[in-house]
Amino acid sequence: MFQRKAVALISGGLDSMLAARLIKDQGVHVEGITFFTGFCTGGLHHISGVYKGNEPKRNDAAWVCEQIGIEHHIVNIVEEYKDIVINPKHGYGAHLNPCLDCKIFMVNKAREWIREHGFDFIITGEVVGQRPKSQRRETMPVIAAESGADDLLLRPLSAKLLPETLPEREGWVDRDKLLDIHGRSRKVQMALAEQWGIKDYAQPAGGCCVLTDENYSHKLQDFWSHRNRKDYEFDDIMLLNMGRHLRPRPHFKLMISREEPETRFMEGYRKSYGHIKTVSHSGPITLIDGDMRGDEDWELAARITARFSKGRNAETVTVRIQPKGEEPREIEVPPLPPEMIEKSWYI
């Protein structure tokens, strides 16, 4: 018998893992695909080598595919994805997350992929009613239609609640063995995982996209506002996810590393930004984004940097100041008292 082939969109979470496993267990050849947009925390950590608490974490999407025994493909869509973030047709979610446009885009990319590789249909881990913008009953047909996938898109976890797809009608999969999960509770998925002996998986309610994070979205909006245009490069995405971001003056922002791994990573941008580094005491590197308008601005930035160094309680800290493209110079400054660092400076 001819074996049908499906590609599963793998996020690294439990839902996509279960969806792929359900179809694989029906004798379909399944492979996983993950689209790298630049906004997934796991991908950002792996590229930068910076992990919270300095503890390396696994790549959840690759791990999921390994656990269920399928090949995993990672496709870089950073440049193509820009228009989705900047001009989402269906708007943003609670923050700067273009979830509906994102899903349409990724399913469309999967549709292109199955054409190029001779696969038959697409699997996703979507569940009816699970997410307020992209996984409502009324938006699921929109995703299928606008992506061009139409009835080649199968959602195994909620299939019984949705119209039959081509794989079901043609008997490539048995609809009776698919599920009717709905809503935001993950109890059914967690019970199924336990039944299959899957005990280790990413937090079921989690998502890896930093655009769903309020703090990150605020940083990106601030970035756009002060650049006077909605655009970004991949390096911007990386740095928005690194360090403390403070804007003590409207015309410049400080990006201050927090831990040694961040410091090492951010030092790679020394030629692209003016920066400050403590000399007399161990401490962070501070990258300057914006226009410094004289010694007063540099001194303020230096005193803030000193405050976050090991010399925070010293009378003075020696720092090295290096404007972009200029020779460095060293100055001694008293660390800025914490009560003088205004909450409104934090982005």
MOZIJO-V341978 format. One record per residue. RES is the residue in one small letter. PHI is phi in whole degrees, 0 to 359 (NA if undefined). PSI is psi in radians with two decimals (none if undefined). NEAR is the number of other C-alpha atoms within 10 Angstrom. Layout:
<<RES;PHI;PSI;NEAR> <RES;PHI;PSI;NEAR>>
This chain:
<<m;NA;2.42;3> <f;292;2.20;6> <q;272;2.16;9> <r;283;2.73;16> <k;233;2.38;20> <a;228;2.60;24> <v;250;2.34;27> <a;252;2.26;29> <l;287;2.05;26> <i;250;2.05;28> <s;267;-0.41;25> <g;105;-0.10;24> <g;268;3.12;20> <l;291;-0.71;24> <d;299;-0.85;24> <s;293;-0.56;26> <m;297;-0.83;26> <l;293;-0.70;23> <a;299;-0.80;25> <a;295;-0.71;31> <r;295;-0.72;22> <l;304;-0.76;18> <i;282;-0.67;23> <k;300;-0.69;19> <d;292;-0.23;13> <q;268;0.15;13> <g;90;0.10;13> <v;279;2.45;20> <h;283;2.03;18> <v;244;2.39;26> <e;233;2.66;23> <g;258;2.61;26> <i;223;2.37;22> <t;235;2.22;20> <f;263;2.11;19> <f;270;1.94;16> <t;267;-0.31;21> <g;99;-0.18;23> <f;250;0.20;19> <c;268;2.20;16> <t;301;-0.70;17> <g;299;-0.79;19> <g;295;-0.69;19> <l;296;-0.73;21> <h;296;-0.74;19> <h;291;-0.64;14> <i;290;-0.73;11> <s;278;-0.43;16> <g;77;0.18;16> <v;256;2.13;21> <y;234;2.52;17> <k;298;2.22;11> <g;76;0.14;8> <n;62;0.48;12> <e;247;2.00;9> <p;303;2.46;12> <k;243;2.74;13> <r;286;2.82;12> <n;277;1.86;13> <d;299;-0.68;19> <a;295;-0.78;24> <a;295;-0.68;20> <w;296;-0.74;15> <v;302;-0.83;26> <c;296;-0.65;24> <e;296;-0.73;13> <q;295;-0.63;13> <i;262;0.06;17> <g;73;0.74;14> <i;234;2.71;19> <e;289;2.56;14> <h;239;2.31;20> <h;242;2.34;17> <i;246;2.20;13> <v;242;2.16;13> <n;279;2.08;13> <i;235;0.43;15> <v;306;-0.87;14> <e;291;-0.77;12> <e;296;-0.52;11> <y;284;-0.28;17> <k;307;-0.79;18> <d;295;-0.50;13> <i;294;-0.74;19> <v;287;-0.71;22> <i;279;-0.67;16> <n;228;1.10;13> <p;291;2.18;17> <k;301;-0.68;12> <h;262;0.15;14> <g;82;-3.12;17> <y;263;2.86;19> <g;275;-2.45;15> <a;294;-0.46;15> <h;234;-2.24;16> <l;256;0.57;21> <n;267;1.98;23> <p;271;1.06;23> <c;301;-0.78;25> <l;292;-0.81;24> <d;298;-0.65;24> <c;298;-0.83;19> <k;296;-0.73;19> <i;300;-0.79;22> <f;298;-0.80;19> <m;291;-0.68;20> <v;294;-0.64;24> <n;297;-0.74;20> <k;296;-0.65;17> <a;294;-0.66;25> <r;299;-0.77;22> <e;298;-0.68;14> <w;294;-0.76;16> <i;292;-0.53;16> <r;294;-0.75;11> <e;290;-0.48;9> <h;248;0.12;10> <g;72;0.57;11> <f;265;2.89;17> <d;259;-0.65;20> <f;204;3.08;24> <i;241;2.47;27> <i;241;2.42;25> <t;229;2.85;23> <g;265;0.37;21> <e;297;2.52;25> <v;232;2.27;27> <v;302;2.19;24> <g;81;0.14;20> <q;278;-0.68;18> <r;241;2.46;13> <p;292;-0.37;15> <k;250;-0.85;19> <s;261;-0.22;25> <q;236;0.82;20> <r;263;2.71;18> <r;304;-0.66;15> <e;282;-0.34;12> <t;269;-0.32;16> <m;297;-0.73;20> <p;296;-0.53;16> <v;296;-0.75;16> <i;298;-0.82;24> <a;298;-0.77;19> <a;288;-0.89;15> <e;287;-0.38;14> <s;281;-0.31;21> <g;85;-0.03;18> <a;283;-0.54;20> <d;49;-2.21;18> <d;271;0.32;18> <l;271;-0.03;18> <l;261;2.03;26> <l;246;2.26;29> <r;249;1.55;26> <p;302;-0.54;29> <l;287;-0.42;26> <s;234;0.30;19> <a;303;-0.66;22> <k;290;-0.22;16> <l;265;-0.06;16> <l;238;2.81;15> <p;301;2.62;11> <e;300;2.46;14> <t;259;2.98;18> <l;303;-0.79;17> <p;302;-0.54;20> <e;283;-0.79;18> <r;297;-0.65;12> <e;276;-0.07;10> <g;79;0.28;9> <w;291;-0.53;19> <v;227;2.73;23> <d;265;1.96;13> <r;300;-0.57;16> <d;296;-0.37;9> <k;265;0.03;13> <l;269;3.08;19> <l;244;3.02;18> <d;229;0.74;15> <i;289;2.46;22> <h;210;2.76;19> <g;90;3.12;13> <r;270;-0.26;13> <s;294;2.48;13> <r;253;0.29;17> <k;299;-0.73;11> <v;295;-0.77;14> <q;297;-0.73;17> <m;292;-0.61;18> <a;293;-0.70;12> <l;295;-0.70;13> <a;299;-0.74;18> <e;295;-0.69;12> <q;299;-0.64;10> <w;271;0.03;11> <g;78;0.35;9> <i;268;1.88;16> <k;251;-0.34;10> <d;242;1.94;11> <y;207;2.83;16> <a;298;2.67;17> <q;307;2.16;10> <p;305;-0.63;15> <a;270;0.07;12> <g;275;2.89;10> <g;215;2.59;16> <c;265;-0.10;17> <c;281;2.10;18> <v;291;-0.29;22> <l;291;-0.28;24> <t;275;-0.11;19> <d;271;2.25;15> <e;299;-0.77;14> <n;295;-0.78;15> <y;295;-0.76;19> <s;299;-0.65;19> <h;296;-0.70;16> <k;296;-0.74;17> <l;294;-0.70;21> <q;295;-0.71;16> <d;298;-0.72;15> <f;301;-0.83;20> <w;296;-0.74;14> <s;299;-0.72;11> <h;273;-0.22;15> <r;270;-0.20;12> <n;62;0.46;9> <r;199;2.61;10> <k;268;1.72;16> <d;199;2.95;14> <y;193;2.78;16> <e;246;2.89;11> <f;300;-0.65;13> <d;300;-0.61;10> <d;297;-0.75;13> <i;302;-0.78;16> <m;299;-0.86;17> <l;289;-0.50;19> <l;295;-0.35;19> <n;263;0.09;18> <m;242;2.43;22> <g;71;-3.09;20> <r;272;2.43;14> <h;245;2.07;20> <l;234;2.46;21> <r;239;1.48;20> <p;287;-0.35;20> <r;223;2.61;15> <p;301;-0.44;10> <h;265;0.01;13> <f;206;2.70;17> <k;234;2.55;25> <l;252;2.33;26> <m;246;1.90;22> <i;248;2.10;26> <s;295;2.66;25> <r;251;-0.65;17> <e;230;2.89;18> <e;304;-0.75;15> <p;300;-0.69;17> <e;295;-0.71;22> <t;301;-0.83;20> <r;300;-0.76;16> <f;294;-0.82;16> <m;291;-0.42;22> <e;296;-0.35;19> <g;292;-0.19;10> <y;255;0.24;14> <r;300;-0.57;18> <k;280;-0.28;12> <s;265;-0.31;13> <y;226;2.61;18> <g;296;2.59;21> <h;208;2.89;26> <i;228;2.39;27> <k;224;2.37;25> <t;288;2.52;25> <v;247;-0.82;16> <s;284;-0.37;16> <h;223;2.63;16> <s;293;2.56;14> <g;181;-2.97;24> <p;279;3.00;27> <i;255;2.45;29> <t;244;2.11;32> <l;266;2.42;27> <i;256;2.12;24> <d;247;1.93;18> <g;133;-2.81;17> <d;247;2.00;13> <m;277;2.27;17> <r;252;0.61;10> <g;130;-3.13;8> <d;299;-0.56;9> <e;298;-0.73;10> <d;295;-0.76;15> <w;295;-0.67;18> <e;294;-0.73;18> <l;298;-0.80;17> <a;297;-0.67;27> <a;294;-0.72;27> <r;292;-0.62;22> <i;293;-0.76;25> <t;301;-0.77;28> <a;299;-0.63;34> <r;300;-0.57;22> <f;265;0.21;22> <s;260;3.09;23> <k;291;-0.22;15> <g;265;0.37;20> <r;302;-0.46;21> <n;258;0.06;15> <a;281;2.81;14> <e;294;-0.78;10> <t;220;2.73;17> <v;230;2.34;24> <t;274;2.24;20> <v;233;2.65;23> <r;257;2.13;17> <i;256;2.27;22> <q;223;1.71;21> <p;298;2.62;18> <k;302;2.21;14> <g;77;0.12;11> <e;241;2.97;9> <e;285;2.55;8> <p;283;2.79;13> <r;215;2.67;11> <e;251;2.46;14> <i;221;2.75;14> <e;256;2.30;18> <v;223;2.59;19> <p;281;2.35;20> <p;303;2.46;23> <l;291;2.21;21> <p;303;2.48;13> <p;302;-0.57;11> <e;291;-0.23;7> <m;267;-0.11;8> <i;271;1.82;14> <e;286;2.49;11> <k;301;-0.57;10> <s;292;-0.25;9> <w;287;-0.48;14> <y;287;2.30;14> <i;261;none;20>>
